[in-house]
Amino acid sequence: MIRFKPLRIFCLVVLLWLSACARHEAPPPILKPQPVVSEPHAQPKTSIPKPEIVVQPDRDPAQPPPDWARSDNRVAPEPMLAAADALLAQGQRHQQMGRLEQAVATLERGLRIAPRNAALLLALAEVRFAQGNYPLAEQLARKAELLAANNIEVKQASRRLIDKAHLKAD
C-alpha cells in the first residue's frame, strides 16, 4: 500500500499542473478613446462617437391624431363598458349617501376597466374634492377634461372643478 501512495501524489500534482495550464477566456480588453490632435500645439481631444438622433417631423395640427391617440376610442369590449357605466352610477350613489371611501373604491375599479373614461375620472375628481384632496381633484379633473374630446358637458364640469380646486388649494 505504501508503494502506491507516491504514485497517487504524483498523479495529483500532474493533474493540478495541467489544470493550471488550461486556457481560460480572458475578459475583453477595455477600449479607450484615442486622442485626436488636429494641430501640433492644440490640446488633444478624445473622439467619442455621437449617437445618431432622428428628429421626427412635427405633425400638422390640422390633421386628426392617429387612431391610437384618440380619446373617443373604445378599447374595452361592450360588456366591459357597460360594467364601467354601472360602477360609475354606483360610485355616484355612494357619494350622494356620504360614503366617500366606498365611492373612491368603486370608481377606481371602474377606471381599471375603462381607464380612458372621462366621466369616471370626473366623478372620482368630485369625490376627491369632497374629501378635501384638492390637488388630486384638480389633477383628475384635468385628465378628464383632456379625455372628454366630444363630451361638452364633461369638459365644462371638469373646467369648473379645476377652477374650484385651484382656488381651494391656494
Secondary structure, DSSP 8 states (H G I E B T S, - for coil): -TTHHHHHHHHHHHHHHHHHTS------------EE-SSTTS--EE--------------TTS---GGG-TT---S-HHHHHHHHHHHHHHHHHHHTT-HHHHHHHHHHHHHH-TT-HHHHHHHHHHHHHHT-HHHHHHHHHHHHHH-SS-HHHHHHHHHHHHHHHHHH-
